[in-house]
Amino acid sequence: MFEMKRQVTYSEVDSSLKVNMAGIVHYFQDCTLMHSETIGKGISDVDKTHTAWFLSGWQIEVTRYPEYLEKITVRTWPYGFKGIYGYRNFDLLDAEGNQIVRANSIWIFMDLEKNMPTRITEQGMAGYELEPELEMEYAPRKINILDEENRVLSQEWDPVLVKPSFLDSNHHVNNGKYVEEALNCLEEWDTFCKMRVDYRKAAVLGERMRPVCYYKDGVSQVVFMDEKDNIYVIVEVE
């Protein structure tokens, strides 16, 4: 298990002085990368092996959101590999060791030269020590979009232009940025305690992501699409 201890800073909170769901994604993403760096499987290794782990989906459950100046511990560990997929858990603890956030994530092992998924190699798994998975009700990897009758038509959202500040080192939109932009389309985001994200297609510089929103029985979805209705990502909260 890998862990990072930190104190919540002002730049990490919103107007309520709490870390929101996008901030939690950033915490978990940073923890993943730092774990990989400590076992020699970091960003520099990608250039050598021409392989990388790409995030396929999140399932995050929040008991409460971390607050400004709070001391927290972010933890992560892998618990399985199968075919092209890797599985990794996370949690976030308060100063007393109480688990206030828990999460599951699914990753795809990619051959960057062919730009396609590939079976995980021994080299790809090397250094990652498997640990028991979290006790939680695991959701399916894919998210089904709600019926068209549940589409929210009362408000129109402008397409989101992908700017240079949105990009990560792979020159794709950062995984957390999709969640940030989805929250901008939702009301009362701080009442949500669960989130799933289904990453389908990476957005790149200059593209426009068109948000389409759905709502049914307490479940809200924000679907980012391109001009041809191909899906970039689905963010679902409840």
C-alpha positions in Angstrom: 0.0 0.0 0.0 1.2 3.5 -0.9 0.2 6.5 1.1 0.6 10.3 0.9 0.0 12.5 4.0 -1.0 16.1 3.4 -2.9 19.1 4.6 -5.7 20.5 2.6 -4.6 23.9 1.2 -6.7 26.9 0.1 -6.1 26.3 -3.6 -7.6 22.8 -3.2 -11.0 23.9 -1.9 -14.0 25.6 -3.4 -16.2 28.4 -2.0 -17.5 26.1 0.8 -13.9 25.6 1.9 -14.2 21.9 1.1 -12.5 19.7 -1.5 -15.0 18.7 -4.1 -15.3 15.5 -6.2 -12.8 16.8 -8.8 -10.3 17.6 -6.1 -10.6 14.0 -4.8 -9.9 12.7 -8.3 -6.8 14.8 -8.4 -5.7 13.5 -5.0 -6.1 9.9 -6.2 -4.5 10.5 -9.5 -1.4 12.1 -7.8 -1.2 9.2 -5.4 -1.3 6.7 -8.3 1.5 8.5 -10.1 3.7 8.8 -7.0 3.2 5.1 -6.2 4.4 4.3 -9.8 7.4 6.6 -9.5 8.5 4.9 -6.2 8.7 1.5 -7.9 10.4 2.8 -11.1 7.3 2.7 -13.2 6.7 6.5 -13.5 6.5 8.9 -16.4 10.1 8.4 -17.5 9.5 4.6 -17.8 6.7 5.2 -20.3 9.3 6.7 -22.8 11.4 3.5 -22.4 8.7 0.8 -22.6 6.2 2.7 -24.9 3.5 1.3 -22.7 1.2 3.1 -20.2 -1.8 2.6 -18.0 -4.8 4.6 -19.1 -7.7 5.2 -16.8 -11.0 3.6 -17.9 -13.3 4.4 -15.0 -13.9 5.6 -11.4 -16.3 4.6 -8.7 -16.0 7.0 -5.7 -18.0 7.0 -2.6 -17.8 9.9 -0.1 -18.8 9.9 3.5 -17.8 13.5 3.9 -15.6 15.9 1.9 -12.2 17.0 3.3 -12.1 20.6 4.7 -9.6 23.4 4.5 -6.5 22.9 6.8 -7.6 19.3 7.6 -4.8 16.8 7.8 -5.5 13.8 5.6 -3.9 10.6 4.3 -4.5 9.4 0.7 -3.8 5.7 0.1 -3.8 3.4 -3.0 -3.1 -0.2 -3.8 -3.6 -2.6 -6.8 -5.7 -5.7 -6.2 -5.8 -7.4 -9.6 -4.7 -7.8 -13.2 -6.7 -9.5 -15.9 -6.1 -9.4 -19.7 -5.7 -5.8 -20.6 -7.1 -4.5 -17.3 -5.6 -3.4 -14.0 -7.7 -2.8 -10.8 -6.8 -0.3 -8.1 -8.4 0.8 -4.9 -8.1 4.1 -3.0 -9.2 5.6 0.3 -8.8 8.8 2.1 -8.5 9.0 5.9 -8.9 11.9 8.3 -6.5 12.7 11.1 -8.1 10.1 13.4 -7.8 7.4 10.7 -11.4 7.3 9.8 -12.1 6.4 6.2 -14.1 9.4 4.7 -13.7 8.5 1.0 -13.2 5.1 -0.8 -12.9 4.3 -4.4 -12.3 1.7 -7.1 -10.6 2.4 -10.5 -10.1 0.3 -13.6 -7.1 0.9 -15.9 -6.3 -0.3 -19.5 -2.7 -1.3 -20.4 -1.9 0.5 -23.7 0.7 -0.1 -26.4 1.6 3.5 -27.2 3.4 2.6 -30.5 0.2 0.9 -31.8 -2.1 3.2 -29.8 -4.2 0.3 -28.8 -4.9 -1.9 -25.7 -2.6 -4.8 -25.2 -2.3 -7.8 -22.8 -0.5 -6.9 -19.6 3.1 -8.1 -19.7 5.2 -9.3 -16.8 7.2 -6.1 -17.1 3.9 -4.1 -16.9 3.0 -5.8 -13.6 6.5 -5.8 -12.1 6.7 -3.9 -8.8 3.0 -3.7 -8.1 2.2 -5.8 -5.0 -1.4 -7.0 -5.0 -3.4 -6.5 -1.8 -7.0 -7.4 -0.8 -9.7 -5.3 -2.5 -11.9 -3.0 -0.5 -15.3 -4.2 0.8 -17.8 -2.2 -1.4 -20.5 -2.9 -3.9 -18.6 -2.8 -7.2 -20.5 -1.2 -10.1 -20.1 -2.3 -13.7 -17.2 -0.7 -15.7 -19.6 0.8 -18.3 -22.3 3.4 -17.6 -25.5 3.2 -19.5 -26.9 6.6 -20.5 -30.3 7.3 -19.2 -33.3 7.3 -21.6 -33.7 10.3 -23.8 -36.9 11.2 -22.0 -34.7 12.0 -19.0 -32.6 14.5 -20.8 -32.5 17.9 -19.2 -33.8 20.4 -21.7 -34.4 23.4 -19.3 -30.9 24.7 -19.8 -28.4 24.7 -22.6 -24.7 24.4 -21.9 -22.1 25.8 -24.3 -19.5 23.4 -25.7 -16.3 23.3 -23.6 -13.2 24.3 -25.7 -10.2 22.2 -24.8 -7.5 24.7 -23.8 -3.7 24.1 -23.2 -4.3 24.2 -19.5 -6.6 21.2 -19.7 -3.9 18.8 -21.0 -1.7 16.3 -19.2 1.7 14.9 -20.3 0.0 12.6 -22.8 -1.5 15.7 -24.5 -5.0 14.6 -23.6 -7.5 16.3 -21.3 -6.5 15.5 -17.7 -8.9 12.9 -16.1 -9.8 15.3 -13.3 -10.6 18.1 -15.7 -13.6 16.3 -17.1 -15.0 16.0 -13.6 -14.4 19.7 -13.0 -16.3 20.6 -16.1 -19.1 18.2 -15.3 -19.6 19.8 -11.9 -20.1 23.1 -13.7 -23.2 21.6 -15.3 -24.7 20.3 -12.1 -26.5 22.0 -9.3 -25.8 21.4 -5.6 -22.8 19.2 -6.3 -21.9 19.1 -2.7 -24.9 16.9 -1.9 -23.6 14.1 -4.0 -22.0 11.2 -2.2 -21.3 8.8 -5.1 -19.7 9.3 -8.5 -18.9 7.0 -11.4 -16.9 8.0 -14.5 -16.7 6.1 -17.7 -13.8 7.4 -20.0 -14.5 6.5 -23.6 -12.4 8.8 -25.9 -9.6 11.2 -25.1 -10.2 14.9 -26.0 -7.3 16.9 -27.3 -6.3 20.5 -27.8 -8.8 22.6 -29.8 -11.7 20.1 -29.7 -15.1 21.1 -28.3 -16.8 18.9 -25.8 -20.6 19.2 -25.9 -22.2 18.5 -22.5 -25.6 16.8 -22.5 -27.3 16.2 -19.1 -29.7 13.7 -17.9 -31.6 13.3 -14.6 -33.7 10.5 -13.1 -34.7 9.5 -9.6 -31.8 11.3 -7.9 -29.2 10.2 -10.5 -27.6 12.9 -12.6 -25.4 12.3 -15.7 -23.2 14.7 -17.7 -22.2 13.2 -21.1 -19.5 15.0 -23.0 -19.7 14.4 -26.8 -17.9 15.5 -29.9 -19.6 17.1 -32.9 -20.5 13.7 -34.3 -22.1 12.5 -31.0 -19.1 10.3 -30.1 -18.8 10.1 -26.4 -15.7 11.4 -24.6 -16.8 10.6 -21.1 -19.8 10.0 -18.9 -19.9 11.4 -15.4 -22.7 10.1 -13.1 -23.4 11.3 -9.6 -26.0 10.6 -7.0 
